Structure formats: C-alpha cells, structure tokens
Amino acid sequence: MQAAGLFALGHDNAPIAKELRVSVRSAQRLHQAWEHGGASAFGVEGPASRHAAPARFQPPGPVPPGGGA
C-alpha cells in the first residue's frame, strides 16, 4: 500500500492524506495501524471493486408468485 511506504519515509499525516485523497484523521488511523502492525495491519486485499457488492446493491431477483411479501 502506498501509505505504508510514505509512513516508512517519515512523511507527516497531512501530506499523506492529501496525496491519498482521504481526511487527515483517516491518515492518522492508517499511521497508527501501520505503527502497530506494519502494512499487513491495513487489512487490504486489493481494490474494493474486486469484492462482491452487498446485497442491497444487487439487482432484485425474480418475484415469487403472489408478490413475495
């Protein structure tokens, strides 16, 4: 993750937040996680688009006879 490299170089949270387009508070949380567990502490497996969308974002399935309600 890009943030881990920037933290390792000693960059401050504000410039990292600006570069990553997140809030300074989010950068602070990432930095704290990195300090406690390195890049693996971020728990990131890849781009979010690779994960299935939650059910609320899935198109509705077929409606059972009688309306299903």
N, CA, C and O atoms as a Tripos MOL2 file, in Angstrom:
@<TRIPOS>MOLECULE
protein
  276   275    69     0     0
PROTEIN
NO_CHARGES

@<TRIPOS>ATOM
      1 N           0.8460   -1.1750    0.0000 N.3       1 MET1
      2 CA          0.0000    0.0000    0.0000 C.3       1 MET1
      3 C           0.8850    1.2300    0.0000 C.2       1 MET1
      4 O           1.9300    1.2630    0.6500 O.2       1 MET1
      5 N           0.4610    2.2180   -0.7230 N.am      2 GLN2
      6 CA          1.2400    3.4380   -0.8790 C.3       2 GLN2
      7 C           1.4750    4.1440    0.4530 C.2       2 GLN2
      8 O           2.5590    4.6790    0.6850 O.2       2 GLN2
      9 N           0.4770    4.1500    1.3260 N.am      3 ALA3
     10 CA          0.6100    4.8360    2.6090 C.3       3 ALA3
     11 C           1.7530    4.2570    3.4270 C.2       3 ALA3
     12 O           2.4910    5.0100    4.0620 O.2       3 ALA3
     13 N           1.9180    2.9520    3.4270 N.am      4 ALA4
     14 CA          2.9730    2.3200    4.2190 C.3       4 ALA4
     15 C           4.3450    2.8350    3.8020 C.2       4 ALA4
     16 O           5.1970    3.1070    4.6480 O.2       4 ALA4
     17 N           4.5540    2.9670    2.5130 N.am      5 GLY5
     18 CA          5.8310    3.4850    2.0220 C.3       5 GLY5
     19 C           6.0690    4.9150    2.4730 C.2       5 GLY5
     20 O           7.1870    5.2790    2.8370 O.2       5 GLY5
     21 N           5.0280    5.7180    2.4480 N.am      6 LEU6
     22 CA          5.1660    7.1160    2.8680 C.3       6 LEU6
     23 C           5.4080    7.2160    4.3710 C.2       6 LEU6
     24 O           6.2020    8.0460    4.8150 O.2       6 LEU6
     25 N           4.7290    6.3740    5.1600 N.am      7 PHE7
     26 CA          4.9750    6.3660    6.6030 C.3       7 PHE7
     27 C           6.4100    5.9430    6.8870 C.2       7 PHE7
     28 O           7.0690    6.5150    7.7560 O.2       7 PHE7
     29 N           6.8960    4.9430    6.1570 N.am      8 ALA8
     30 CA          8.2550    4.4440    6.3700 C.3       8 ALA8
     31 C           9.2910    5.5250    6.0620 C.2       8 ALA8
     32 O          10.3670    5.5440    6.6590 O.2       8 ALA8
     33 N           8.9700    6.4150    5.1390 N.am      9 LEU9
     34 CA          9.8810    7.5070    4.8020 C.3       9 LEU9
     35 C           9.8020    8.6620    5.7910 C.2       9 LEU9
     36 O          10.5830    9.6100    5.7110 O.2       9 LEU9
     37 N           8.8500    8.5800    6.7320 N.am     10 GLY10
     38 CA          8.7350    9.5980    7.7700 C.3      10 GLY10
     39 C           7.8760   10.7930    7.4010 C.2      10 GLY10
     40 O           7.9560   11.8300    8.0590 O.2      10 GLY10
     41 N           7.0560   10.6740    6.3630 N.am     11 HIS11
     42 CA          6.1840   11.7810    5.9720 C.3      11 HIS11
     43 C           5.1200   12.0330    7.0370 C.2      11 HIS11
     44 O           4.6950   11.1160    7.7400 O.2      11 HIS11
     45 N           4.6980   13.2920    7.1430 N.am     12 ASP12
     46 CA          3.6330   13.6620    8.0720 C.3      12 ASP12
     47 C           2.2790   13.2080    7.5350 C.2      12 ASP12
     48 O           2.1330   12.9410    6.3420 O.2      12 ASP12
     49 N           1.2950   13.1230    8.4200 N.am     13 ASN13
     50 CA         -0.0270   12.6460    8.0460 C.3      13 ASN13
     51 C          -0.7480   13.5620    7.0590 C.2      13 ASN13
     52 O          -1.4210   13.0700    6.1540 O.2      13 ASN13
     53 N          -0.6260   14.8760    7.2110 N.am     14 ALA14
     54 CA         -1.3700   15.8070    6.3560 C.3      14 ALA14
     55 C          -1.0020   15.6570    4.8780 C.2      14 ALA14
     56 O          -1.9020   15.5500    4.0450 O.2      14 ALA14
     57 N           0.2870   15.6450    4.5200 N.am     15 PRO15
     58 CA          0.6230   15.4590    3.1050 C.3      15 PRO15
     59 C           0.2100   14.0820    2.5690 C.2      15 PRO15
     60 O          -0.1670   13.9490    1.4050 O.2      15 PRO15
     61 N           0.2860   13.0750    3.4210 N.am     16 ILE16
     62 CA         -0.1380   11.7330    3.0080 C.3      16 ILE16
     63 C          -1.6400   11.7420    2.7470 C.2      16 ILE16
     64 O          -2.1040   11.1830    1.7530 O.2      16 ILE16
     65 N          -2.3970   12.3720    3.6360 N.am     17 ALA17
     66 CA         -3.8480   12.4590    3.4570 C.3      17 ALA17
     67 C          -4.1880   13.1510    2.1440 C.2      17 ALA17
     68 O          -5.0820   12.7110    1.4210 O.2      17 ALA17
     69 N          -3.4880   14.2190    1.8380 N.am     18 LYS18
     70 CA         -3.7420   14.9560    0.5980 C.3      18 LYS18
     71 C          -3.4340   14.0850   -0.6180 C.2      18 LYS18
     72 O          -4.2070   14.0500   -1.5760 O.2      18 LYS18
     73 N          -2.3120   13.3890   -0.5770 N.am     19 GLU19
     74 CA         -1.9160   12.5450   -1.7130 C.3      19 GLU19
     75 C          -2.8760   11.3740   -1.9130 C.2      19 GLU19
     76 O          -3.1640   10.9920   -3.0470 O.2      19 GLU19
     77 N          -3.3680   10.8100   -0.8200 N.am     20 LEU20
     78 CA         -4.2650    9.6580   -0.9080 C.3      20 LEU20
     79 C          -5.7370   10.0680   -1.0270 C.2      20 LEU20
     80 O          -6.6110    9.2150   -1.1900 O.2      20 LEU20
     81 N          -6.0050   11.3640   -0.9440 N.am     21 ARG21
     82 CA         -7.3670   11.8880   -1.0230 C.3      21 ARG21
     83 C          -8.2670   11.3340    0.0800 C.2      21 ARG21
     84 O          -9.3880   10.8880   -0.1650 O.2      21 ARG21
     85 N          -7.7350   11.3770    1.3060 N.am     22 VAL22
     86 CA         -8.5020   10.9810    2.4850 C.3      22 VAL22
     87 C          -8.3870   12.0970    3.5090 C.2      22 VAL22
     88 O          -7.5870   13.0190    3.3450 O.2      22 VAL22
     89 N          -9.1890   12.0140    4.5700 N.am     23 SER23
     90 CA         -9.0980   13.0170    5.6270 C.3      23 SER23
     91 C          -7.8020   12.8140    6.4140 C.2      23 SER23
     92 O          -7.2100   11.7350    6.3990 O.2      23 SER23
     93 N          -7.3850   13.8600    7.0900 N.am     24 VAL24
     94 CA         -6.1870   13.7600    7.9290 C.3      24 VAL24
     95 C          -6.4280   12.7290    9.0240 C.2      24 VAL24
     96 O          -5.5160   11.9860    9.3880 O.2      24 VAL24
     97 N          -7.6500   12.6790    9.5540 N.am     25 ARG25
     98 CA         -7.9730   11.7000   10.6010 C.3      25 ARG25
     99 C          -7.8190   10.2750   10.0690 C.2      25 ARG25
    100 O          -7.3180    9.4030   10.7780 O.2      25 ARG25
    101 N          -8.2420   10.0320    8.8310 N.am     26 SER26
    102 CA         -8.0740    8.7000    8.2380 C.3      26 SER26
    103 C          -6.5950    8.3650    8.1000 C.2      26 SER26
    104 O          -6.1850    7.2320    8.3530 O.2      26 SER26
    105 N          -5.7940    9.3500    7.6990 N.am     27 ALA27
    106 CA         -4.3540    9.1280    7.5950 C.3      27 ALA27
    107 C          -3.7610    8.8260    8.9660 C.2      27 ALA27
    108 O          -2.8690    7.9870    9.0840 O.2      27 ALA27
    109 N          -4.2510    9.5070   10.0050 N.am     28 GLN28
    110 CA         -3.7650    9.2430   11.3580 C.3      28 GLN28
    111 C          -4.0940    7.8150   11.7810 C.2      28 GLN28
    112 O          -3.2680    7.1360   12.3930 O.2      28 GLN28
    113 N          -5.3030    7.3630   11.4540 N.am     29 ARG29
    114 CA         -5.6850    5.9870   11.7970 C.3      29 ARG29
    115 C          -4.8210    4.9750   11.0470 C.2      29 ARG29
    116 O          -4.3820    3.9770   11.6190 O.2      29 ARG29
    117 N          -4.5830    5.2380    9.7730 N.am     30 LEU30
    118 CA         -3.7120    4.3510    8.9940 C.3      30 LEU30
    119 C          -2.3080    4.3200    9.5870 C.2      30 LEU30
    120 O          -1.6940    3.2590    9.6980 O.2      30 LEU30
    121 N          -1.8070    5.4940    9.9680 N.am     31 HIS31
    122 CA         -0.4650    5.5840   10.5410 C.3      31 HIS31
    123 C          -0.3830    4.7930   11.8420 C.2      31 HIS31
    124 O           0.5910    4.0810   12.0870 O.2      31 HIS31
    125 N          -1.4100    4.9230   12.6670 N.am     32 GLN32
    126 CA         -1.4270    4.1910   13.9300 C.3      32 GLN32
    127 C          -1.4490    2.6820   13.6730 C.2      32 GLN32
    128 O          -0.7350    1.9260   14.3320 O.2      32 GLN32
    129 N          -2.2650    2.2500   12.7170 N.am     33 ALA33
    130 CA         -2.3220    0.8230   12.3770 C.3      33 ALA33
    131 C          -0.9640    0.3610   11.8570 C.2      33 ALA33
    132 O          -0.5000   -0.7260   12.2030 O.2      33 ALA33
    133 N          -0.3300    1.1810   11.0290 N.am     34 TRP34
    134 CA          0.9840    0.8330   10.4740 C.3      34 TRP34
    135 C           2.0260    0.7150   11.5840 C.2      34 TRP34
    136 O           2.8520   -0.1980   11.5610 O.2      34 TRP34
    137 N           1.9970    1.6300   12.5550 N.am     35 GLU35
    138 CA          2.9510    1.5770   13.6670 C.3      35 GLU35
    139 C           2.7880    0.2950   14.4850 C.2      35 GLU35
    140 O           3.7710   -0.2410   14.9970 O.2      35 GLU35
    141 N           1.5610   -0.1970   14.6090 N.am     36 HIS36
    142 CA          1.3040   -1.3780   15.4370 C.3      36 HIS36
    143 C           1.4520   -2.6940   14.6980 C.2      36 HIS36
    144 O           1.6280   -3.7360   15.3280 O.2      36 HIS36
    145 N           1.3840   -2.6670   13.3690 N.am     37 GLY37
    146 CA          1.4280   -3.9470   12.6660 C.3      37 GLY37
    147 C           1.9970   -3.9040   11.2670 C.2      37 GLY37
    148 O           1.9020   -4.8880   10.5340 O.2      37 GLY37
    149 N           2.5860   -2.7870   10.8810 N.am     38 GLY38
    150 CA          3.1300   -2.7030    9.5340 C.3      38 GLY38
    151 C           2.0210   -2.6640    8.4860 C.2      38 GLY38
    152 O           0.8490   -2.4840    8.8200 O.2      38 GLY38
    153 N           2.3930   -2.8310    7.2310 N.am     39 ALA39
    154 CA          1.4300   -2.7510    6.1350 C.3      39 ALA39
    155 C           0.3560   -3.8200    6.2460 C.2      39 ALA39
    156 O          -0.7710   -3.6090    5.7960 O.2      39 ALA39
    157 N           0.6800   -4.9560    6.8320 N.am     40 SER40
    158 CA         -0.3200   -6.0260    6.9580 C.3      40 SER40
    159 C          -1.4530   -5.6300    7.8980 C.2      40 SER40
    160 O          -2.5280   -6.2280    7.8450 O.2      40 SER40
    161 N          -1.2350   -4.6340    8.7580 N.am     41 ALA41
    162 CA         -2.2710   -4.1830    9.6800 C.3      41 ALA41
    163 C          -3.3930   -3.4500    8.9640 C.2      41 ALA41
    164 O          -4.4760   -3.2770    9.5220 O.2      41 ALA41
    165 N          -3.1450   -3.0150    7.7290 N.am     42 PHE42
    166 CA         -4.1740   -2.3050    6.9820 C.3      42 PHE42
    167 C          -5.3170   -3.2320    6.6070 C.2      42 PHE42
    168 O          -6.4450   -2.7730    6.4260 O.2      42 PHE42
    169 N          -5.0520   -4.5110    6.4860 N.am     43 GLY43
    170 CA         -6.1030   -5.4690    6.1650 C.3      43 GLY43
    171 C          -6.6620   -5.3050    4.7730 C.2      43 GLY43
    172 O          -7.8290   -5.6160    4.5350 O.2      43 GLY43
    173 N          -5.8590   -4.8240    3.8560 N.am     44 VAL44
    174 CA         -6.3140   -4.5910    2.4890 C.3      44 VAL44
    175 C          -5.8880   -5.7610    1.6230 C.2      44 VAL44
    176 O          -4.7300   -6.1770    1.6460 O.2      44 VAL44
    177 N          -6.8310   -6.2850    0.8610 N.am     45 GLU45
    178 CA         -6.5450   -7.4240   -0.0010 C.3      45 GLU45
    179 C          -6.4690   -7.0310   -1.4660 C.2      45 GLU45
    180 O          -6.0660   -7.8450   -2.2970 O.2      45 GLU45
    181 N          -6.8340   -5.8410   -1.7940 N.am     46 GLY46
    182 CA         -6.8310   -5.3970   -3.1810 C.3      46 GLY46
    183 C          -7.9120   -4.3660   -3.3980 C.2      46 GLY46
    184 O          -8.5320   -3.9050   -2.4390 O.2      46 GLY46
    185 N          -8.1460   -3.9990   -4.6390 N.am     47 PRO47
    186 CA         -9.1560   -2.9860   -4.9270 C.3      47 PRO47
    187 C         -10.5440   -3.4270   -4.4650 C.2      47 PRO47
    188 O         -10.9050   -4.6000   -4.5570 O.2      47 PRO47
    189 N         -11.2970   -2.4750   -3.9750 N.am     48 ALA48
    190 CA        -12.6420   -2.7800   -3.4890 C.3      48 ALA48
    191 C         -13.5300   -3.3190   -4.5990 C.2      48 ALA48
    192 O         -14.4680   -4.0700   -4.3310 O.2      48 ALA48
    193 N         -13.2480   -2.9490   -5.8270 N.am     49 SER49
    194 CA        -14.0930   -3.3810   -6.9390 C.3      49 SER49
    195 C         -14.0110   -4.8800   -7.1830 C.2      49 SER49
    196 O         -14.8360   -5.4270   -7.9140 O.2      49 SER49
    197 N         -13.0430   -5.5490   -6.5950 N.am     50 ARG50
    198 CA        -12.9040   -6.9850   -6.7880 C.3      50 ARG50
    199 C         -13.8300   -7.7770   -5.8770 C.2      50 ARG50
    200 O         -14.0090   -8.9800   -6.0650 O.2      50 ARG50
    201 N         -14.4170   -7.1100   -4.8960 N.am     51 HIS51
    202 CA        -15.2960   -7.7860   -3.9540 C.3      51 HIS51
    203 C         -16.7360   -7.6900   -4.4400 C.2      51 HIS51
    204 O         -17.1070   -6.7340   -5.1210 O.2      51 HIS51
    205 N         -17.5270   -8.6620   -4.0960 N.am     52 ALA52
    206 CA        -18.9410   -8.6420   -4.4690 C.3      52 ALA52
    207 C         -19.6410   -7.4990   -3.7490 C.2      52 ALA52
    208 O         -19.3360   -7.1940   -2.5960 O.2      52 ALA52
    209 N         -20.5640   -6.8850   -4.4320 N.am     53 ALA53
    210 CA        -21.3300   -5.7980   -3.8400 C.3      53 ALA53
    211 C         -22.2910   -6.3560   -2.7930 C.2      53 ALA53
    212 O         -22.7970   -7.4690   -2.9420 O.2      53 ALA53
    213 N         -22.5440   -5.5800   -1.7290 N.am     54 PRO54
    214 CA        -23.5150   -6.0290   -0.7310 C.3      54 PRO54
    215 C         -24.8740   -6.2590   -1.3830 C.2      54 PRO54
    216 O         -25.1650   -5.7070   -2.4450 O.2      54 PRO54
    217 N         -25.6930   -7.0680   -0.7490 N.am     55 ALA55
    218 CA        -26.9920   -7.4460   -1.3100 C.3      55 ALA55
    219 C         -27.8590   -6.2270   -1.6130 C.2      55 ALA55
    220 O         -28.6400   -6.2540   -2.5640 O.2      55 ALA55
    221 N         -27.7380   -5.1670   -0.8290 N.am     56 ARG56
    222 CA        -28.5970   -4.0050   -1.0750 C.3      56 ARG56
    223 C         -28.2750   -3.3260   -2.4040 C.2      56 ARG56
    224 O         -29.0740   -2.5270   -2.8930 O.2      56 ARG56
    225 N         -27.1080   -3.6320   -2.9990 N.am     57 PHE57
    226 CA        -26.7420   -3.0390   -4.2790 C.3      57 PHE57
    227 C         -26.9400   -3.9990   -5.4410 C.2      57 PHE57
    228 O         -26.6780   -3.6420   -6.5900 O.2      57 PHE57
    229 N         -27.3880   -5.1850   -5.1630 N.am     58 GLN58
    230 CA        -27.6300   -6.1730   -6.2090 C.3      58 GLN58
    231 C         -29.0080   -5.9290   -6.8120 C.2      58 GLN58
    232 O         -29.9310   -5.5200   -6.1080 O.2      58 GLN58
    233 N         -29.1510   -6.1770   -8.1040 N.am     59 PRO59
    234 CA        -30.4900   -6.0360   -8.6820 C.3      59 PRO59
    235 C         -31.4230   -7.0660   -8.0580 C.2      59 PRO59
    236 O         -30.9910   -8.1600   -7.6950 O.2      59 PRO59
    237 N         -32.6900   -6.7210   -7.9330 N.am     60 PRO60
    238 CA        -33.6230   -7.6640   -7.3180 C.3      60 PRO60
    239 C         -33.7860   -8.9170   -8.1650 C.2      60 PRO60
    240 O         -33.7340   -8.8680   -9.3940 O.2      60 PRO60
    241 N         -33.9800  -10.0180   -7.4970 N.am     61 GLY61
    242 CA        -34.1920  -11.2770   -8.1890 C.3      61 GLY61
    243 C         -35.6390  -11.4030   -8.6490 C.2      61 GLY61
    244 O         -36.4230  -10.4660   -8.4940 O.2      61 GLY61
    245 N         -35.9910  -12.5300   -9.2010 N.am     62 PRO62
    246 CA        -37.3690  -12.7090   -9.6440 C.3      62 PRO62
    247 C         -38.3410  -12.6730   -8.4630 C.2      62 PRO62
    248 O         -38.0260  -13.1330   -7.3650 O.2      62 PRO62
    249 N         -39.5010  -12.1290   -8.7090 N.am     63 VAL63
    250 CA        -40.5240  -12.0330   -7.6700 C.3      63 VAL63
    251 C         -41.3300  -13.3360   -7.6910 C.2      63 VAL63
    252 O         -41.8430  -13.7440   -8.7320 O.2      63 VAL63
    253 N         -41.4320  -13.9860   -6.5110 N.am     64 PRO64
    254 CA        -42.2060  -15.2350   -6.4600 C.3      64 PRO64
    255 C         -43.6890  -14.9790   -6.7070 C.2      64 PRO64
    256 O         -44.1610  -13.8570   -6.5280 O.2      64 PRO64
    257 N         -44.4080  -15.9840   -7.1060 N.am     65 PRO65
    258 CA        -45.8670  -15.8160   -7.3050 C.3      65 PRO65
    259 C         -46.5110  -15.2710   -6.0430 C.2      65 PRO65
    260 O         -46.1860  -15.7010   -4.9370 O.2      65 PRO65
    261 N         -47.3940  -14.3570   -6.2050 N.am     66 GLY66
    262 CA        -48.0770  -13.7620   -5.0540 C.3      66 GLY66
    263 C         -47.3720  -12.5220   -4.5280 C.2      66 GLY66
    264 O         -47.8200  -11.9410   -3.5390 O.2      66 GLY66
    265 N         -46.2820  -12.0990   -5.1620 N.am     67 GLY67
    266 CA        -45.5960  -10.8650   -4.7590 C.3      67 GLY67
    267 C         -44.5070  -11.0540   -3.7440 C.2      67 GLY67
    268 O         -43.6740  -10.1590   -3.5940 O.2      67 GLY67
    269 N         -44.4560  -12.1600   -3.0330 N.am     68 GLY68
    270 CA        -43.3800  -12.4390   -2.1030 C.3      68 GLY68
    271 C         -43.4070  -11.6370   -0.8190 C.2      68 GLY68
    272 O         -42.4640  -11.7210   -0.0330 O.2      68 GLY68
    273 N         -44.4460  -10.8670   -0.5760 N.am     69 ALA69
    274 CA        -44.4630  -10.0460    0.6430 C.3      69 ALA69
    275 C         -45.4040  -10.5770    1.6690 C.2      69 ALA69
    276 O         -45.5320   -9.9980    2.7480 O.2      69 ALA69
@<TRIPOS>BOND
     1     1     2 1
     2     2     3 1
     3     3     4 2
     4     3     5 am
     5     5     6 1
     6     6     7 1
     7     7     8 2
     8     7     9 am
     9     9    10 1
    10    10    11 1
    11    11    12 2
    12    11    13 am
    13    13    14 1
    14    14    15 1
    15    15    16 2
    16    15    17 am
    17    17    18 1
    18    18    19 1
    19    19    20 2
    20    19    21 am
    21    21    22 1
    22    22    23 1
    23    23    24 2
    24    23    25 am
    25    25    26 1
    26    26    27 1
    27    27    28 2
    28    27    29 am
    29    29    30 1
    30    30    31 1
    31    31    32 2
    32    31    33 am
    33    33    34 1
    34    34    35 1
    35    35    36 2
    36    35    37 am
    37    37    38 1
    38    38    39 1
    39    39    40 2
    40    39    41 am
    41    41    42 1
    42    42    43 1
    43    43    44 2
    44    43    45 am
    45    45    46 1
    46    46    47 1
    47    47    48 2
    48    47    49 am
    49    49    50 1
    50    50    51 1
    51    51    52 2
    52    51    53 am
    53    53    54 1
    54    54    55 1
    55    55    56 2
    56    55    57 am
    57    57    58 1
    58    58    59 1
    59    59    60 2
    60    59    61 am
    61    61    62 1
    62    62    63 1
    63    63    64 2
    64    63    65 am
    65    65    66 1
    66    66    67 1
    67    67    68 2
    68    67    69 am
    69    69    70 1
    70    70    71 1
    71    71    72 2
    72    71    73 am
    73    73    74 1
    74    74    75 1
    75    75    76 2
    76    75    77 am
    77    77    78 1
    78    78    79 1
    79    79    80 2
    80    79    81 am
    81    81    82 1
    82    82    83 1
    83    83    84 2
    84    83    85 am
    85    85    86 1
    86    86    87 1
    87    87    88 2
    88    87    89 am
    89    89    90 1
    90    90    91 1
    91    91    92 2
    92    91    93 am
    93    93    94 1
    94    94    95 1
    95    95    96 2
    96    95    97 am
    97    97    98 1
    98    98    99 1
    99    99   100 2
   100    99   101 am
   101   101   102 1
   102   102   103 1
   103   103   104 2
   104   103   105 am
   105   105   106 1
   106   106   107 1
   107   107   108 2
   108   107   109 am
   109   109   110 1
   110   110   111 1
   111   111   112 2
   112   111   113 am
   113   113   114 1
   114   114   115 1
   115   115   116 2
   116   115   117 am
   117   117   118 1
   118   118   119 1
   119   119   120 2
   120   119   121 am
   121   121   122 1
   122   122   123 1
   123   123   124 2
   124   123   125 am
   125   125   126 1
   126   126   127 1
   127   127   128 2
   128   127   129 am
   129   129   130 1
   130   130   131 1
   131   131   132 2
   132   131   133 am
   133   133   134 1
   134   134   135 1
   135   135   136 2
   136   135   137 am
   137   137   138 1
   138   138   139 1
   139   139   140 2
   140   139   141 am
   141   141   142 1
   142   142   143 1
   143   143   144 2
   144   143   145 am
   145   145   146 1
   146   146   147 1
   147   147   148 2
   148   147   149 am
   149   149   150 1
   150   150   151 1
   151   151   152 2
   152   151   153 am
   153   153   154 1
   154   154   155 1
   155   155   156 2
   156   155   157 am
   157   157   158 1
   158   158   159 1
   159   159   160 2
   160   159   161 am
   161   161   162 1
   162   162   163 1
   163   163   164 2
   164   163   165 am
   165   165   166 1
   166   166   167 1
   167   167   168 2
   168   167   169 am
   169   169   170 1
   170   170   171 1
   171   171   172 2
   172   171   173 am
   173   173   174 1
   174   174   175 1
   175   175   176 2
   176   175   177 am
   177   177   178 1
   178   178   179 1
   179   179   180 2
   180   179   181 am
   181   181   182 1
   182   182   183 1
   183   183   184 2
   184   183   185 am
   185   185   186 1
   186   186   187 1
   187   187   188 2
   188   187   189 am
   189   189   190 1
   190   190   191 1
   191   191   192 2
   192   191   193 am
   193   193   194 1
   194   194   195 1
   195   195   196 2
   196   195   197 am
   197   197   198 1
   198   198   199 1
   199   199   200 2
   200   199   201 am
   201   201   202 1
   202   202   203 1
   203   203   204 2
   204   203   205 am
   205   205   206 1
   206   206   207 1
   207   207   208 2
   208   207   209 am
   209   209   210 1
   210   210   211 1
   211   211   212 2
   212   211   213 am
   213   213   214 1
   214   214   215 1
   215   215   216 2
   216   215   217 am
   217   217   218 1
   218   218   219 1
   219   219   220 2
   220   219   221 am
   221   221   222 1
   222   222   223 1
   223   223   224 2
   224   223   225 am
   225   225   226 1
   226   226   227 1
   227   227   228 2
   228   227   229 am
   229   229   230 1
   230   230   231 1
   231   231   232 2
   232   231   233 am
   233   233   234 1
   234   234   235 1
   235   235   236 2
   236   235   237 am
   237   237   238 1
   238   238   239 1
   239   239   240 2
   240   239   241 am
   241   241   242 1
   242   242   243 1
   243   243   244 2
   244   243   245 am
   245   245   246 1
   246   246   247 1
   247   247   248 2
   248   247   249 am
   249   249   250 1
   250   250   251 1
   251   251   252 2
   252   251   253 am
   253   253   254 1
   254   254   255 1
   255   255   256 2
   256   255   257 am
   257   257   258 1
   258   258   259 1
   259   259   260 2
   260   259   261 am
   261   261   262 1
   262   262   263 1
   263   263   264 2
   264   263   265 am
   265   265   266 1
   266   266   267 1
   267   267   268 2
   268   267   269 am
   269   269   270 1
   270   270   271 1
   271   271   272 2
   272   271   273 am
   273   273   274 1
   274   274   275 1
   275   275   276 2
@<TRIPOS>SUBSTRUCTURE
     1 MET1         2 RESIDUE 1 A MET
     2 GLN2         6 RESIDUE 1 A GLN
     3 ALA3        10 RESIDUE 1 A ALA
     4 ALA4        14 RESIDUE 1 A ALA
     5 GLY5        18 RESIDUE 1 A GLY
     6 LEU6        22 RESIDUE 1 A LEU
     7 PHE7        26 RESIDUE 1 A PHE
     8 ALA8        30 RESIDUE 1 A ALA
     9 LEU9        34 RESIDUE 1 A LEU
    10 GLY10       38 RESIDUE 1 A GLY
    11 HIS11       42 RESIDUE 1 A HIS
    12 ASP12       46 RESIDUE 1 A ASP
    13 ASN13       50 RESIDUE 1 A ASN
    14 ALA14       54 RESIDUE 1 A ALA
    15 PRO15       58 RESIDUE 1 A PRO
    16 ILE16       62 RESIDUE 1 A ILE
    17 ALA17       66 RESIDUE 1 A ALA
    18 LYS18       70 RESIDUE 1 A LYS
    19 GLU19       74 RESIDUE 1 A GLU
    20 LEU20       78 RESIDUE 1 A LEU
    21 ARG21       82 RESIDUE 1 A ARG
    22 VAL22       86 RESIDUE 1 A VAL
    23 SER23       90 RESIDUE 1 A SER
    24 VAL24       94 RESIDUE 1 A VAL
    25 ARG25       98 RESIDUE 1 A ARG
    26 SER26      102 RESIDUE 1 A SER
    27 ALA27      106 RESIDUE 1 A ALA
    28 GLN28      110 RESIDUE 1 A GLN
    29 ARG29      114 RESIDUE 1 A ARG
    30 LEU30      118 RESIDUE 1 A LEU
    31 HIS31      122 RESIDUE 1 A HIS
    32 GLN32      126 RESIDUE 1 A GLN
    33 ALA33      130 RESIDUE 1 A ALA
    34 TRP34      134 RESIDUE 1 A TRP
    35 GLU35      138 RESIDUE 1 A GLU
    36 HIS36      142 RESIDUE 1 A HIS
    37 GLY37      146 RESIDUE 1 A GLY
    38 GLY38      150 RESIDUE 1 A GLY
    39 ALA39      154 RESIDUE 1 A ALA
    40 SER40      158 RESIDUE 1 A SER
    41 ALA41      162 RESIDUE 1 A ALA
    42 PHE42      166 RESIDUE 1 A PHE
    43 GLY43      170 RESIDUE 1 A GLY
    44 VAL44      174 RESIDUE 1 A VAL
    45 GLU45      178 RESIDUE 1 A GLU
    46 GLY46      182 RESIDUE 1 A GLY
    47 PRO47      186 RESIDUE 1 A PRO
    48 ALA48      190 RESIDUE 1 A ALA
    49 SER49      194 RESIDUE 1 A SER
    50 ARG50      198 RESIDUE 1 A ARG
    51 HIS51      202 RESIDUE 1 A HIS
    52 ALA52      206 RESIDUE 1 A ALA
    53 ALA53      210 RESIDUE 1 A ALA
    54 PRO54      214 RESIDUE 1 A PRO
    55 ALA55      218 RESIDUE 1 A ALA
    56 ARG56      222 RESIDUE 1 A ARG
    57 PHE57      226 RESIDUE 1 A PHE
    58 GLN58      230 RESIDUE 1 A GLN
    59 PRO59      234 RESIDUE 1 A PRO
    60 PRO60      238 RESIDUE 1 A PRO
    61 GLY61      242 RESIDUE 1 A GLY
    62 PRO62      246 RESIDUE 1 A PRO
    63 VAL63      250 RESIDUE 1 A VAL
    64 PRO64      254 RESIDUE 1 A PRO
    65 PRO65      258 RESIDUE 1 A PRO
    66 GLY66      262 RESIDUE 1 A GLY
    67 GLY67      266 RESIDUE 1 A GLY
    68 GLY68      270 RESIDUE 1 A GLY
    69 ALA69      274 RESIDUE 1 A ALA
